[in-house]
Amino acid sequence: MTLPNEEHFLRSLRDNEPNSFTTLYNAYAPALYGILLRMVNDRELAADLLQDAFLKIWSKRQDYDPGQGRLFTWLLTITRNTAIDELRLQKSRAKASSYRYDRLEKAELPSEVASRATASVVDQLEAKYRVVVEMHCQDEYSLPEVADRLKLPLGTVKTRYRKALQLLKSYFSQDIYHYQLR
């Protein structure tokens, strides 16, 4: 695209002329996709990020100022920032997930509290949560062993165990609150 065509093209974008977005996408998507692919090294993710970037571009099209730089530079900046945001999000999710699972592995129900009262509370759990708690706490299987025996992914078992602990905490909190009111 030469500069006069770019100026005309920008006017058509701002005026919401038919096919202006299609023209923008066809002109710049291949180059932007290539950059995204190099950044994330995943074809599906790059395609998703390209769509996200073009949605941002379309919604911010009125903000583009030709005096600040070329159109491609503006498009590239939005696309690059979209990819960086996603990469940062993935990194923070991975850290949070690792932290939660490390803490989850160490969390256990107290074995001495496994009295009738605790058993009756555990019985209130849905079967999918109850079986994980019983195998891990009563039968003393590790979470990977529970996953192996139940033929479930380890992440699913850990999630169910964590959810069961949250539910049990909620049940005990309600019970304690009930007795405090007396």
Secondary structure as UniProt FT lines:
FT   HELIX           3..14
FT   TURN            15..16
FT   TURN            18..19
FT   HELIX           20..40
FT   HELIX           43..59
FT   HELIX           61..63
FT   HELIX           66..68
FT   HELIX           71..106
FT   HELIX           111..113
FT   HELIX           116..123
FT   HELIX           127..133
FT   HELIX           134..138
FT   HELIX           143..150
FT   HELIX           154..181
//
